[in-house]
Amino acid sequence: MNTSSRRAKIEAMLADDPRDPFLRYSLALELEKEAEHESSLARLRELAAEEPPYVPALFMAGQQLTRLGRIEEARTILRDGIEAARAQNNDHAAAEMAEFLATLGDAG
């Protein structure tokens, strides 16, 4: 299945359930694959801003920002992600994000 047909299927499912966080996250990942970075990041930020935040969106946004060379933005969103993960007792996600954040070096 090519990327555009995956995206179309996700969009069709979202039409039926527009609030589904996993479908919204999946669409953001497809947008990144299509190099629609700002649209992808906007969707990830929407998920991150919800209550409770969708923790995988924070981690993926941090990784995507890093790939785009936007390291300061990545550090900020990863710190937010670690805090959100800890608040949700998701120690595994918090540790993964902390480890990734450490690879970005010191903010100075």
Summary of the structure (lengths in Angstrom):
residues: 108
radius of gyration: 14.2
end to end distance: 44.3
largest distance: 46.4
contacts: 319
relative contact order: 0.11
helix: 77%
strand: 0%
